[in-house]
Amino acid sequence: MSAQEKNNHWYDYQRAEEVVDAYNKGAGSSQPADEFVAQSVLPAGTGGARDFSYIAPELPEYLAENCVGCMDCVNNCPDTAILGKIVTPESLEAELANVTDEAHKEYLRKQFATTVKYHGQFEKKRAKDPSQPEGALFGIFIDPTKCKGCGECVEVCGNHDALKMIKKTPENLPTYLETYGFYKTLPESPITHINKSDMRDLMLKLGNLNMYKGGAGSCMGCGEASVIRQMLAATHEKVGDRFGIVASTGCNTVYGSTYPYNPYTVPWTNSLFENGPTDAMGVRAYWDQNGHEDWVLWNMGGDGAMLDIGFQALSRMLMSGMNIKVLVLDTQVYSNTGGQQSTSSYTGQESKMGAYGKSHHGKIERRKELGQICVMHPNVFVAQTIGSNSTHFFKTINRALDFKGPAVINVFTTCQPEHGVADNLAAHQAKLAVQSRAFPLFIYDPDAGPTMKSRFNLTGNPNPDRDWAWVKGADGNMQELTFIDWAKTEGRFKKHFDKDGNPTTQDMQNAKLDRQLNWRLLQELAGVDNKDLLAEIEAKKTVTAS
């Protein structure tokens, strides 16, 4: 925030910085009373001053020669700890001229890749038309004060192998800090080179990137935080600073307000666990009364707050027709209370109050489907999506922002500690949940037509006309992927499998059937003929006839 903006703001930023500085130096209960916390206020962006460099044992190392500039690592980082930069050769050399250490200067120069996306395509156009912008270089930079060492960036980089985890040492940490410092001296990425058709490039604009500055107290690799960052970037890109958040109490509000660190630069507030939508209705009404109908209001909460205890409040808000956008962080448990069972939990899932034992095998109910229930409310835009499918995710966010009325975006967000998932696998497990029909993608747009078939869209799901998806296995052959294949990769279902990964309980078969029936319902709503179901019907006809 600029000095002028600080002067125009009622917060005492000098005092805020004093508080943050004291905490960074180890102050705790000895801190004097703070006027901010007395008003339940955390100044914007204070999470940016938090230092996690003493926590993570590892850091990602960037291998520029393998980078293609896809931006998946930047988008999927939950902590705003890995950042991309486009720079022209001239700008790079101008900044390098200020580096006196020749060895470090050469090291910095090697942090930039010559990619097809930001260089090759532009040079090709320039060869035909010299007035076109020249090709630029692309670099990835790690902020070691924000990185928790989860390794999510390495996982989503996939076969590119442009990132790998290395041990953090007293020798390499200063280099990381100096390199990140150099990143901050570079000019903003030129707008001419940011790909408008690739929404992942939104994170190259500092205004979008800085909506969530990191420093949150979330778990390593948190599946929620990266989704929140992407939503904030997309909203800021579309409406600038004219938006705010009403959050339902949960993990998102706890790690977003670990005193005195607030990762958000957008204004946000939270009320009780179950009445976030009610609070949002009050804010929306006040804004509208004061001529701010064009301001965007997001209501954010977990599946416990939205599907479970707070569903009545959500339903009432949807029926009001008020222009409020809802982001549901669906972890399938009450993560904030230690993995307590939710109506969003899957059949057979083990959780608190749904323990696995000899007579009771975890949760026995079927999963409650928020998406389908919200569709039954009049004139509501509804989507189910995942953050790691950036095309689908950003499409749903943009359409929700354009929609005149309430919109609900239900997002699969992995809770690693409660589901027995490795810290680096939030994006991976979300994609697998879609492939296995555990969490199908869909968009329901009331403006798309008069019928369910015209309004429902299942684009993004593999093999949409079959019961189960077919994927390439480890042996290179195509094989069927079912809910059971996904379940055995998560610790919450481990007691339903033997040591070889074979399902041993009827509960897993029930869970598989539940997901199959849910998928078939979505196919029916979208008007998609299921070849496997049609084959079943024909087989029964043949048996009956014989």
Secondary structure, DSSP 8 states (H G I E B T S, - for coil): --HHHHHTSSS-HHHHHHHHHHHHTT--TTS---HHHHTT---TTGGGG---TTT-SEEEEE-GGG-----HHHHH-TTS-EEEEEE-HHHHHHHHTT---HHHHHHHHTTEE--IIIIIHHHHHHHH-TTS----EEEEEE-TTT-----HHHHHHGGG--EEEEE--TTTHHHHHHHHHHHHHS----GGGS-TT-GGGGGGSHHHHTTB-S-----TT-TTHHHHHHHHHHHHHHHTT-EEEEEESSHHHHHT-BTTB--BSS-EEEE-TT-HHHHHHHHHHHHHHTT-TTSEEEEEEEHIIIIITTHHHHHHHHHHT---EEEEEE-SEEGGGTSEE-TTS-TT--BBTB-B-SS-BS--S----HHHHHHTSTT-EEEEE-TTSHHHHHHHHHHHHHSSS-EEEEEE---HHHHT--TT-HHHHHHHHHHTTSS--EEE-GGG-SSHHHHEE-TTSSSTTSSSEEEE-TTSSEEEE-HHHHHTTSGGGGGGB-TTS-B-SHHHHHHHHHHHHHHHHHHHHHT---HHHHHHHHHHHHHHH-
